[in-house]
Amino acid sequence: MKIDWAALGSVFGVSLVVTVALVGLFTLGINGLSRRERAAAQGQPAALAVTAAYACFAACAAAVGYGIYLIMA
């Protein structure tokens, strides 16, 4: 059995980048919800923050769903 180290390194690199991107995207979503709470406490509208947060969460869900699709295909 011969291990293709270049392919293994490529898979590791891509998975690391995607993981960091998903964590960053989820963090932006949490930050948007936090801004909503601060805006509500100050009596300001927070529609943009909520929309951005939901868009971040939807992108995370889409990426996870695509990953599951790739595994199942």
N, C-alpha and C positions, 0 to 999 in steps of 0.2 A: 504494500500500500504506500502510495506517495502522496504527501500532503502538499497542496498548492499554497504556499505561504503568502504569495502575493494576493491571491483571491481571499484568503482568510483575513489578511490585513485590510483589504478593501472593504470587506463586510464589517469589520470592526470599526473602521473609520466612518463609514456611512451611518452605522447604528449609533455611534457616539454623537455625530453631528445632528442627527434626527432627534435623539433624546434631549440634547441641550436645547434644540429649537422648540420642542414640545414643552419643555419645562419653562422656557422663556415666554412662550405664548400663553401658557396657563397662568403664569405670574402676571402678565399684562391683564388677563381677564380678572384676576383677583384684585389687582390694582384699580381697575375700572369700577368694580363693585364697591371698593373702599371709597373711591371718589364720590360715588352716588350717596353713600352714607354721610360723608362730609358736606356735600351740597344740600342734602335734605336737612341737616342740622342747621345750616346757615340760611335756609329758605330759598335756595337757588335751584333752577331747573337742572336736571342731570340726565337728560335724554341721550345726549351724545356719549356720555360715559357708559351708560347702560347698554347702548347699542354696540359700542366698541367691545365691551366685556362679553356680550353674547356672541359677537362675531368671532372673538378669540376662542371661546368655548366651542363654537361650531366648527372652527378650523381644527381644533384639537380632536374633536370627535370624528371629523372626516379623515384626519391622518391616521387615527387608530383604526377606523373602519377599513381604510385602504391597506393598512398593514395586515389586518386579519384576512382581507381578500387575497393579498399576495401569498399568505401562508396557506390558505385553503386551495388556491388555484394550482 
